[in-house]
Amino acid sequence: MEDHAATENQSNNAKQKPDTMKMKMKSETLTLVLINLAGIMERADESLLPGVYKEVGAALHSDPTGLGSLTLFPSIVQSLCYPLATYLVVRHNCAHVISLGAFPWDLETFLVGISSTFFEVAVSCSLNGIGLVTVIPTIQSLVADSIAV
């Protein structure tokens, strides 16, 4: 009787394992797809400004040097905020840190859209540095954790 119950229990466990493995594979695949999309969006964000320097410069009454500083400001903020981002990645759930970092990134996009002066755009771009320094290393950590042997 016990052998039959043990065999039936093992059979049920064998049936459940493929289902949970499939679910785990689906969630890992979805995570990796979303992470790659975030990386693509980040690169697109960096690539678009140089393509429209002439138009943005005319709208903001700025020269190419001023427009170049719009990419410098986020880099400075990133370097200043990197210790905080490292702390967050080590101490907190990566998904929560990515969500937290996505907020200033989204806010920056909105604020740039409604900005009318060079100073407003520069401050908005600086917020982008906070989002990027939080999101990008955390994404890399999440990918490394998901493919660890």
VEXKETI-223895 format. One record per atom (N, C-alpha, C): residue number from 1; atom name; x, y, z. Coordinates in steps of 0.1 Angstrom, whole numbers, plus 5000, padded with zeros to 4 digits. Layout:
% VEXKETI-223895
- NUM|CA|X|Y|Z
...
END
This chain:
% VEXKETI-223895
- 1|N|5008|4988|5000
- 1|CA|5000|5000|5000
- 1|C|5009|5013|5000
- 2|N|5019|5013|5008
- 2|CA|5028|5024|5009
- 2|C|5035|5026|4996
- 3|N|5039|5015|4990
- 3|CA|5047|5015|4977
- 3|C|5038|5022|4966
- 4|N|5025|5018|4966
- 4|CA|5016|5024|4956
- 4|C|5014|5039|4959
- 5|N|5013|5043|4971
- 5|CA|5011|5057|4975
- 5|C|5024|5065|4971
- 6|N|5035|5059|4974
- 6|CA|5048|5066|4971
- 6|C|5050|5067|4956
- 7|N|5046|5057|4949
- 7|CA|5048|5057|4934
- 7|C|5038|5068|4928
- 8|N|5026|5068|4933
- 8|CA|5016|5078|4929
- 8|C|5021|5092|4932
- 9|N|5026|5094|4944
- 9|CA|5032|5107|4948
- 9|C|5043|5112|4939
- 10|N|5052|5102|4936
- 10|CA|5063|5105|4927
- 10|C|5058|5109|4913
- 11|N|5048|5101|4908
- 11|CA|5042|5104|4895
- 11|C|5036|5118|4895
- 12|N|5029|5122|4906
- 12|CA|5023|5135|4906
- 12|C|5034|5146|4907
- 13|N|5045|5144|4914
- 13|CA|5056|5153|4914
- 13|C|5062|5154|4900
- 14|N|5064|5143|4893
- 14|CA|5070|5144|4880
- 14|C|5061|5152|4870
- 15|N|5048|5151|4872
- 15|CA|5038|5158|4864
- 15|C|5039|5173|4867
- 16|N|5041|5177|4880
- 16|CA|5042|5191|4884
- 16|C|5055|5197|4880
- 17|N|5066|5190|4880
- 17|CA|5079|5196|4877
- 17|C|5079|5202|4863
- 18|N|5075|5195|4852
- 18|CA|5075|5202|4839
- 18|C|5067|5214|4839
- 19|N|5055|5214|4845
- 19|CA|5047|5226|4845
- 19|C|5054|5238|4852
- 20|N|5060|5235|4864
- 20|CA|5066|5246|4870
- 20|C|5079|5251|4863
- 21|N|5085|5241|4857
- 21|CA|5097|5245|4849
- 21|C|5093|5253|4837
- 22|N|5082|5250|4830
- 22|CA|5077|5258|4819
- 22|C|5074|5272|4823
- 23|N|5067|5273|4835
- 23|CA|5064|5286|4840
- 23|C|5076|5294|4843
- 24|N|5086|5287|4849
- 24|CA|5098|5294|4852
- 24|C|5106|5299|4840
- 25|N|5106|5290|4829
- 25|CA|5112|5294|4817
- 25|C|5104|5306|4810
- 26|N|5091|5306|4811
- 26|CA|5083|5317|4805
- 26|C|5086|5330|4812
- 27|N|5087|5329|4826
- 27|CA|5089|5342|4833
- 27|C|5104|5347|4831
- 28|N|5113|5337|4830
- 28|CA|5127|5342|4827
- 28|C|5128|5347|4813
- 29|N|5121|5341|4803
- 29|CA|5121|5346|4789
- 29|C|5115|5360|4789
- 30|N|5104|5362|4795
- 30|CA|5097|5375|4796
- 30|C|5106|5385|4802
- 31|N|5112|5382|4813
- 31|CA|5121|5391|4820
- 31|C|5133|5395|4810
- 32|N|5139|5386|4804
- 32|CA|5150|5389|4794
- 32|C|5145|5397|4783
- 33|N|5133|5395|4778
- 33|CA|5128|5403|4767
- 33|C|5126|5417|4771
- 34|N|5120|5419|4783
- 34|CA|5117|5432|4788
- 34|C|5130|5440|4791
- 35|N|5140|5432|4796
- 35|CA|5153|5438|4799
- 35|C|5160|5443|4786
- 36|N|5159|5435|4776
- 36|CA|5165|5439|4763
- 36|C|5158|5451|4757
- 37|N|5144|5451|4758
- 37|CA|5137|5463|4753
- 37|C|5141|5475|4761
- 38|N|5143|5474|4774
- 38|CA|5148|5486|4781
- 38|C|5162|5491|4777
- 39|N|5170|5481|4774
- 39|CA|5184|5485|4768
- 39|C|5183|5491|4755
- 40|N|5174|5486|4746
- 40|CA|5172|5493|4733
- 40|C|5166|5507|4735
- 41|N|5157|5509|4744
- 41|CA|5151|5522|4746
- 41|C|5162|5532|4751
- 42|N|5171|5527|4760
- 42|CA|5181|5535|4765
- 42|C|5191|5539|4754
- 43|N|5194|5530|4745
- 43|CA|5203|5534|4734
- 43|C|5196|5543|4724
- 44|N|5184|5541|4722
- 44|CA|5176|5550|4713
- 44|C|5176|5564|4719
- 45|N|5174|5565|4732
- 45|CA|5174|5578|4739
- 45|C|5187|5585|4737
- 46|N|5198|5578|4738
- 46|CA|5212|5584|4736
- 46|C|5214|5588|4721
- 47|N|5208|5580|4712
- 47|CA|5211|5582|4698
- 47|C|5203|5593|4691
- 48|N|5191|5596|4697
- 48|CA|5182|5605|4690
- 48|C|5187|5620|4691
- 49|N|5192|5624|4702
- 49|CA|5196|5638|4703
- 49|C|5207|5643|4693
- 50|N|5217|5635|4691
- 50|CA|5227|5640|4680
- 50|C|5221|5641|4666
- 51|N|5210|5633|4664
- 51|CA|5204|5634|4651
- 51|C|5195|5646|4649
- 52|N|5191|5652|4659
- 52|CA|5183|5664|4658
- 52|C|5189|5676|4665
- 53|N|5202|5677|4665
- 53|CA|5209|5688|4671
- 53|C|5205|5702|4665
- 54|N|5204|5702|4652
- 54|CA|5201|5714|4645
- 54|C|5188|5720|4649
- 55|N|5178|5711|4649
- 55|CA|5164|5716|4653
- 55|C|5163|5719|4668
- 56|N|5169|5711|4676
- 56|CA|5168|5713|4691
- 56|C|5176|5726|4694
- 57|N|5188|5728|4687
- 57|CA|5196|5740|4689
- 57|C|5188|5752|4686
- 58|N|5181|5752|4675
- 58|CA|5173|5764|4670
- 58|C|5162|5766|4680
- 59|N|5155|5756|4685
- 59|CA|5144|5758|4694
- 59|C|5148|5763|4708
- 60|N|5160|5759|4712
- 60|CA|5165|5763|4725
- 60|C|5175|5774|4725
- 61|N|5178|5779|4713
- 61|CA|5187|5790|4711
- 61|C|5201|5787|4717
- 62|N|5206|5775|4713
- 62|CA|5218|5770|4718
- 62|C|5227|5766|4707
- 63|N|5240|5766|4710
- 63|CA|5250|5762|4700
- 63|C|5254|5747|4702
- 64|N|5262|5741|4694
- 64|CA|5265|5727|4695
- 64|C|5272|5724|4709
- 65|N|5280|5733|4714
- 65|CA|5287|5731|4727
- 65|C|5276|5729|4738
- 66|N|5266|5738|4738
- 66|CA|5256|5737|4748
- 66|C|5248|5724|4747
- 67|N|5245|5720|4734
- 67|CA|5238|5708|4732
- 67|C|5246|5696|4736
- 68|N|5259|5696|4735
- 68|CA|5268|5686|4739
- 68|C|5267|5684|4754
- 69|N|5265|5695|4761
- 69|CA|5264|5694|4776
- 69|C|5251|5687|4780
- 70|N|5241|5686|4771
- 70|CA|5229|5679|4775
- 70|C|5232|5664|4776
- 71|N|5243|5659|4770
- 71|CA|5247|5645|4772
- 71|C|5257|5645|4783
- 72|N|5264|5656|4786
- 72|CA|5274|5656|4797
- 72|C|5267|5656|4811
- 73|N|5256|5663|4812
- 73|CA|5249|5664|4825
- 73|C|5245|5651|4831
- 74|N|5238|5643|4823
- 74|CA|5234|5630|4828
- 74|C|5246|5621|4832
- 75|N|5257|5622|4825
- 75|CA|5269|5615|4828
- 75|C|5275|5619|4842
- 76|N|5275|5632|4844
- 76|CA|5279|5637|4857
- 76|C|5270|5632|4869
- 77|N|5257|5633|4866
- 77|CA|5248|5628|4877
- 77|C|5249|5613|4879
- 78|N|5252|5606|4868
- 78|CA|5254|5591|4869
- 78|C|5266|5588|4878
- 79|N|5277|5595|4875
- 79|CA|5289|5592|4883
- 79|C|5287|5596|4898
- 80|N|5279|5606|4901
- 80|CA|5277|5610|4915
- 80|C|5267|5601|4922
- 81|N|5258|5595|4914
- 81|CA|5247|5586|4920
- 81|C|5251|5571|4920
- 82|N|5262|5568|4914
- 82|CA|5266|5554|4913
- 82|C|5267|5547|4926
- 83|N|5273|5553|4937
- 83|CA|5273|5546|4949
- 83|C|5259|5542|4955
- 84|N|5250|5551|4953
- 84|CA|5236|5549|4958
- 84|C|5230|5537|4950
- 85|N|5232|5537|4937
- 85|CA|5227|5527|4928
- 85|C|5233|5513|4932
- 86|N|5245|5513|4935
- 86|CA|5252|5500|4939
- 86|C|5246|5495|4952
- 87|N|5244|5504|4962
- 87|CA|5238|5501|4974
- 87|C|5224|5495|4972
- 88|N|5216|5501|4964
- 88|CA|5202|5496|4961
- 88|C|5202|5482|4955
- 89|N|5211|5480|4945
- 89|CA|5212|5467|4939
- 89|C|5216|5456|4948
- 90|N|5225|5459|4957
- 90|CA|5230|5449|4967
- 90|C|5220|5446|4978
- 91|N|5213|5456|4982
- 91|CA|5204|5454|4994
- 91|C|5189|5452|4991
- 92|N|5185|5454|4978
- 92|CA|5170|5453|4975
- 92|C|5168|5445|4963
- 93|N|5155|5441|4961
- 93|CA|5151|5433|4950
- 93|C|5153|5441|4937
- 94|N|5159|5434|4928
- 94|CA|5163|5440|4915
- 94|C|5151|5446|4907
- 95|N|5140|5438|4907
- 95|CA|5128|5443|4900
- 95|C|5123|5456|4906
- 96|N|5124|5457|4919
- 96|CA|5119|5470|4926
- 96|C|5129|5481|4923
- 97|N|5142|5478|4922
- 97|CA|5151|5489|4919
- 97|C|5150|5494|4905
- 98|N|5147|5484|4896
- 98|CA|5145|5488|4882
- 98|C|5132|5497|4881
- 99|N|5122|5493|4888
- 99|CA|5109|5501|4888
- 99|C|5112|5515|4894
- 100|N|5120|5516|4905
- 100|CA|5123|5529|4911
- 100|C|5132|5537|4901
- 101|N|5141|5531|4894
- 101|CA|5149|5539|4884
- 101|C|5141|5543|4872
- 102|N|5131|5535|4868
- 102|CA|5123|5539|4856
- 102|C|5115|5551|4858
- 103|N|5112|5554|4871
- 103|CA|5104|5566|4873
- 103|C|5111|5579|4869
- 104|N|5124|5582|4874
- 104|CA|5130|5594|4869
- 104|C|5133|5594|4854
- 105|N|5135|5583|4849
- 105|CA|5137|5581|4834
- 105|C|5124|5586|4827
- 106|N|5113|5581|4831
- 106|CA|5100|5585|4825
- 106|C|5097|5600|4828
- 107|N|5100|5604|4840
- 107|CA|5097|5618|4843
- 107|C|5106|5627|4834
- 108|N|5118|5623|4832
- 108|CA|5127|5631|4823
- 108|C|5121|5632|4809
- 109|N|5116|5621|4804
- 109|CA|5110|5622|4791
- 109|C|5099|5632|4790
- 110|N|5090|5631|4800
- 110|CA|5079|5640|4801
- 110|C|5083|5655|4802
- 111|N|5093|5657|4811
- 111|CA|5097|5671|4813
- 111|C|5105|5677|4801
- 112|N|5112|5669|4794
- 112|CA|5119|5674|4782
- 112|C|5108|5678|4772
- 113|N|5097|5670|4771
- 113|CA|5087|5673|4762
- 113|C|5080|5686|4764
- 114|N|5079|5690|4777
- 114|CA|5072|5703|4780
- 114|C|5082|5714|4783
- 115|N|5095|5712|4782
- 115|CA|5104|5722|4785
- 115|C|5105|5732|4773
- 116|N|5108|5745|4776
- 116|CA|5109|5755|4766
- 116|C|5122|5762|4766
- 117|N|5130|5760|4777
- 117|CA|5143|5767|4778
- 117|C|5154|5757|4779
- 118|N|5166|5761|4776
- 118|CA|5178|5752|4777
- 118|C|5180|5748|4791
- 119|N|5178|5756|4801
- 119|CA|5180|5752|4815
- 119|C|5170|5741|4819
- 120|N|5158|5743|4815
- 120|CA|5148|5732|4818
- 120|C|5151|5719|4812
- 121|N|5156|5719|4800
- 121|CA|5160|5707|4793
- 121|C|5172|5701|4800
- 122|N|5182|5709|4804
- 122|CA|5194|5704|4811
- 122|C|5190|5698|4824
- 123|N|5181|5704|4832
- 123|CA|5177|5698|4845
- 123|C|5170|5685|4842
- 124|N|5161|5684|4832
- 124|CA|5154|5672|4829
- 124|C|5164|5661|4825
- 125|N|5173|5665|4817
- 125|CA|5183|5654|4812
- 125|C|5191|5649|4824
- 126|N|5194|5658|4834
- 126|CA|5201|5653|4846
- 126|C|5193|5642|4853
- 127|N|5180|5644|4854
- 127|CA|5171|5633|4859
- 127|C|5173|5620|4852
- 128|N|5175|5621|4839
- 128|CA|5178|5609|4832
- 128|C|5190|5601|4837
- 129|N|5200|5608|4842
- 129|CA|5212|5602|4847
- 129|C|5209|5594|4860
- 130|N|5199|5599|4868
- 130|CA|5195|5592|4880
- 130|C|5188|5579|4876
- 131|N|5179|5580|4866
- 131|CA|5172|5568|4862
- 131|C|5182|5557|4856
- 132|N|5191|5562|4847
- 132|CA|5200|5553|4840
- 132|C|5209|5546|4849
- 133|N|5215|5553|4859
- 133|CA|5224|5547|4868
- 133|C|5218|5537|4877
- 134|N|5205|5538|4879
- 134|CA|5198|5529|4887
- 134|C|5193|5517|4879
- 135|N|5189|5519|4867
- 135|CA|5183|5509|4859
- 135|C|5194|5500|4852
- 136|N|5204|5506|4845
- 136|CA|5213|5498|4837
- 136|C|5221|5488|4845
- 137|N|5228|5492|4856
- 137|CA|5235|5481|4863
- 137|C|5226|5471|4870
- 138|N|5214|5475|4873
- 138|CA|5205|5465|4879
- 138|C|5201|5455|4869
- 139|N|5198|5460|4857
- 139|CA|5195|5451|4846
- 139|C|5206|5441|4843
- 140|N|5218|5446|4843
- 140|CA|5230|5437|4841
- 140|C|5231|5427|4852
- 141|N|5228|5431|4864
- 141|CA|5229|5422|4875
- 141|C|5218|5411|4874
- 142|N|5206|5416|4870
- 142|CA|5195|5406|4869
- 142|C|5197|5396|4858
- 143|N|5203|5400|4847
- 143|CA|5207|5391|4836
- 143|C|5217|5381|4841
- 144|N|5227|5386|4848
- 144|CA|5238|5377|4853
- 144|C|5232|5367|4862
- 145|N|5223|5371|4871
- 145|CA|5217|5362|4880
- 145|C|5208|5352|4873
- 146|N|5202|5356|4863
- 146|CA|5192|5346|4856
- 146|C|5200|5336|4848
- 147|N|5212|5339|4844
- 147|CA|5219|5329|4836
- 147|C|5231|5322|4843
- 148|N|5231|5325|4857
- 148|CA|5242|5319|4865
- 148|C|5240|5304|4865
- 149|N|5252|5297|4865
- 149|CA|5252|5282|4864
- 149|C|5249|5277|4878
END
